[in-house]
Amino acid sequence: MRTQYNYIEFTFVDSGDHKKGGACLNKKSGTILGYWEYYPSWRQYVIEFLGDCVFNSSCLRDVAQFLEQLNKKPKPKETPKHSCRPTHYGLNGM
């Protein structure tokens, strides 16, 4: 699965057989741009961006491609009890 793109990259938090979520990072600075996770109400993976993020069409295509890859995989059997936010998965300090 592709996780590295020209300007952004995606990290994973493993939980058993399924990917529960992770972060979207600026590749150059390492700044967290948002978090992705399985969204049970929609039965698919989604990404929620933080604050004042700005993207061009190329970056948005990369995000869409990443989510499409995730959504082709088997979905988690259980509804995640937590968000993929740093307070739950220790993504602080990336």
C-alpha positions as CSV (number, residue, x, y, z in Angstrom):
1,M,0.0,0.0,0.0
2,R,1.4,3.4,-1.0
3,T,1.8,5.8,2.0
4,Q,4.5,8.1,0.6
5,Y,3.6,10.9,-1.8
6,N,5.4,14.0,-3.0
7,Y,4.4,16.3,-0.2
8,I,2.5,14.2,2.3
9,E,2.8,10.8,4.0
10,F,0.5,8.6,6.1
11,T,1.3,6.8,9.3
12,F,-0.5,3.8,10.8
13,V,-1.6,2.6,14.2
14,D,-1.9,-1.2,14.1
15,S,-4.6,-2.9,16.1
16,G,-4.7,-6.6,15.4
17,D,-5.5,-7.5,11.8
18,H,-6.8,-4.1,10.9
19,K,-5.5,-0.6,10.6
20,K,-7.5,1.6,13.0
21,G,-6.1,4.9,12.0
22,G,-3.2,7.2,11.8
23,A,-1.9,10.6,10.8
24,C,-1.4,12.5,7.6
25,L,1.9,14.4,7.8
26,N,3.6,17.1,5.8
27,K,6.6,15.2,4.5
28,K,9.1,18.1,4.7
29,S,8.3,19.4,8.2
30,G,6.6,16.4,9.8
31,T,3.7,18.5,10.9
32,I,0.5,16.6,11.5
33,L,-2.1,17.8,9.0
34,G,-4.9,15.5,10.1
35,Y,-6.0,12.1,11.2
36,W,-7.5,9.2,9.3
37,E,-9.6,6.4,10.8
38,Y,-12.5,4.0,10.1
39,Y,-15.8,5.9,10.3
40,P,-18.4,3.2,11.2
41,S,-21.5,5.3,10.3
42,W,-20.2,5.5,6.7
43,R,-18.6,2.1,6.7
44,Q,-15.4,3.5,5.3
45,Y,-12.1,5.2,6.2
46,V,-12.1,9.0,6.3
47,I,-9.7,11.8,7.1
48,E,-10.3,14.8,9.3
49,F,-7.9,17.7,8.7
50,L,-6.8,20.1,11.4
51,G,-7.1,23.9,11.5
52,D,-5.7,25.9,8.7
53,C,-4.5,23.2,6.3
54,V,-4.3,24.2,2.6
55,F,-4.1,21.7,-0.2
56,N,-3.7,21.9,-4.0
57,S,-5.4,19.4,-6.3
58,S,-2.3,17.1,-6.4
59,C,-2.3,16.7,-2.7
60,L,-6.1,16.1,-2.6
61,R,-5.7,13.4,-5.3
62,D,-3.0,11.8,-3.1
63,V,-5.4,11.8,-0.1
64,A,-8.2,10.4,-2.2
65,Q,-5.9,7.6,-3.5
66,F,-4.8,6.7,0.0
67,L,-8.4,6.5,1.2
68,E,-9.4,4.4,-1.8
69,Q,-6.6,1.9,-1.1
70,L,-7.8,1.6,2.5
71,N,-11.4,1.2,1.6
72,K,-10.6,-1.7,-0.7
73,K,-9.2,-3.6,2.3
74,P,-11.4,-5.6,4.8
75,K,-13.1,-3.3,7.3
76,P,-12.6,-3.6,11.1
77,K,-15.0,-6.1,12.7
78,E,-15.6,-3.9,15.7
79,T,-16.4,-0.3,15.9
80,P,-13.3,1.6,17.1
81,K,-13.9,2.8,20.6
82,H,-11.4,5.7,20.3
83,S,-10.4,8.2,17.7
84,C,-7.0,8.0,16.2
85,R,-6.1,11.3,17.9
86,P,-2.8,11.5,19.6
87,T,-4.2,11.3,23.1
88,H,-5.4,7.8,22.4
89,Y,-2.6,6.3,20.3
90,G,0.5,8.2,21.3
91,L,1.1,10.1,18.0
92,N,2.5,13.0,19.8
93,G,6.1,13.8,19.1
94,M,6.1,12.6,15.5
